[in-house]
Amino acid sequence: MRFDSRRARDATAYRVTQRNELEQLKRDYRTGGIADVTVKRRLVGVLNELLSPIRARRRILAAKQGLVEDLIARGEKKARPLAAATLAAVRDAMGLNFRALKGV
């Protein structure tokens, strides 16, 4: 994934707006100017807005049969040799390479 400065700026502006709105909601709530249900409804709206793209992406991926399994298999194929080399280096460093000791 590449860094997208436009999206980063948009996300920062969104967070600032949300923070300002949150502070206003806190002030209104503490002074009795806003009811619990209003705050809860706003929270539900914000959460749904936040989760909407995640849910959409999940629906797209769920529709592609076998995609997850394929990605896992490809990742395993790449990771297995690296993991084996790392474990061998760790065993050698700790003196736990019993295969090498058999030849002694």
Order of alpha helices (4+ residues) and beta strands (2+ residues): alpha-alpha-alpha-alpha
